[in-house]
């Protein structure tokens, strides 16, 4: 069992980490709202799943006691940092880089340190204690029954970081299997993966040109399937306006990207090309949060038009959806309900991948 001290150190490292410049590992639950899963779920007595569920429950208890603002995603991220990163259990080396200062980017513990709760968009409230306990119970139960997935989230992956990215992706490719959209649905249907190795999803958010130019070739060389989440209006913006768009919509731009007006966003042709071999998901038009989508005009701009454009370009409905902040599915939220009504099947949050249809 991971020690309390290790978990607290890992949680502080994750909270301080600059997610725009690092591959942030997550262990997430697999959930199904459809009620169509078969009885082929692995035996809940499976020793590995039982041990992992106990680790998740322990991590949640430790972090909840240390910082009342935490959610189960913070426990999952801390555990993943310890067990699912190059450098985990003494293999390789990853040192979290400091997160840049900014409103809402980290919580203040009051003693000059960094809080343990993950950043959330400024317009997105944190669930109350009862809701957080309920979410944690659902996640622990899913892990106990073998319904879990390893995900690593990247954002900007510039050529200057290509060696680090190759090292990280090679580490994952050596230990885990690629996951396609079909693989994920099969696992939800049967409770089993086709490959005996655990699956891993390298996810690339925000539609940066560097993802198409650097991450895609590396994934293909190493046999991994990337999952891509582009905000559509970023891809539509002229190159000379993309830096202003990124600054306005909380897209992480490296200092090396600031000079000049070379494109920051991938092109629609880039996206169409990679969609033949990888998985494309929706991520709103402007990198929006669910809470910011309130009116029918908001829903049209942030959900309907992005999904229509993505479908047109990739030739099929996007596989899944995620909002800024990775918030859980809320059927009462106008944007969430519109995504579900569109037929998008998978919902990605920071604690789970949930099948809607």
Secondary structure, 3 states (H helix, E strand, C coil): CCCHHHHHHHHHHHHHECHHHCCEEEEEEEEECCCCCCCCCCCCCCHHHHHHHHHHHHHHHHHHHHCCCCCHHHHHHHHHHHHCCCCHHHCCCCCCCECCCCCCCCCECCCCCECCCCCCCCCCCCCCHHHHHHHHHHHHHHHHCCCEEEEEEECCCCHHHHHHHHHHHHHHHHHCEECCHHHHHHHHHHCCCCCCCCEEEEEEECCEHHHHHHHHHHHHHHCCCEEEEECHHHHHCCHHHHHHHHHHCCCCCCHHHHCCCCCCECCHHHHHHHCCCCEEEECCCCCCCHHHCCCHHHHHHHHHHHHHHHHHHHCCCCCEECCCCCCCCCCCCHHHHHHHHCCCCEEECCCEEEECC
